Amino acid sequence: MARAIWKGSIAFGLVNVPVKVYTATEDHDIKFHQVHAKDGGRIKYQRLCTVDGKPVDYVDIAKAYESPDGDTVILSDEDFARLPAAEKHEIPVLQFVPSEQIDPILFDKSYYLEPDSNTPKAYVLLATTLERIDRTALVHFTLRQKTRLAALRVREGMLVLQTLLWPDEVRAVEFESLEDASEPRPQEIKMAETLVESMSDDFDPSQFTDDYQAELQKMLDEAIASGSDRVTAKPEPVAAEMDAEVVDLVAALQRSLEASGRRAAGSGGAAKKTAEKAAPAKKAAKAAKTTKAAKATKKTAEKPAKKAAKKTPARKGA
């Protein structure tokens, strides 16, 4: 079920029955909106004042009554608040009447009532009582600042509230064509009764379908599937623009990254230059070290040769 449209309680004598009210029916008719036949643009309407010709905001609109003589009376919200109305959050039971005495033409809109209590004993008691006595409770029901007479009855174990039209809202039958109509003959009545009997059956609402709505939906589905020029494809969603603060933040981060990259590059260049300056000194030190090692090796090699020369005696007469 959709969300409740009203919360209150049924006042049944001294018994209080908390309930939630839900819309019991829904309209499945396919909805259309007006467009410009040339380009498919939606048609918009403005609330224009007939005096100054300017658009009027909804909050500045009041309700006015025009009498048969043409006089206009403007009423404010305070005026409506002073009018008598039933308690806004209470459904008082006025009386119980035989169900068959309520003419179906009086029934208007239907609502489901759900118990709004952790212990729905009073709800079940009222529903069981109404079902056993086969009577309908007449109540007052105020919805959207309008008080209506309503019938409270039971359907499949659940309380159902059906608003009723006031007697003066039902038009009187005034067809002159019926005044001079002749009475049907007994044979005609008998034949009509036989025909009715042959077509009689138990009522099953699931046997009946709304063929017009079904064919209309089929027509629309086929038009969409064919991709004809009468069909306008749904526009691609436009990417939401980034908030100005987010854009500034992204730009700041980008600049920070670029600056960090330049500093890293600069540090690398300085290190390279320092290394290049130190390279000749390193080469000279290495060369000096190599020369020194070579001299040491030569000196070591010369010492054994000198010692050997001293030990060898010179031959006489040579």
Disulfide bonds with the S-S distance in Angstrom:
none
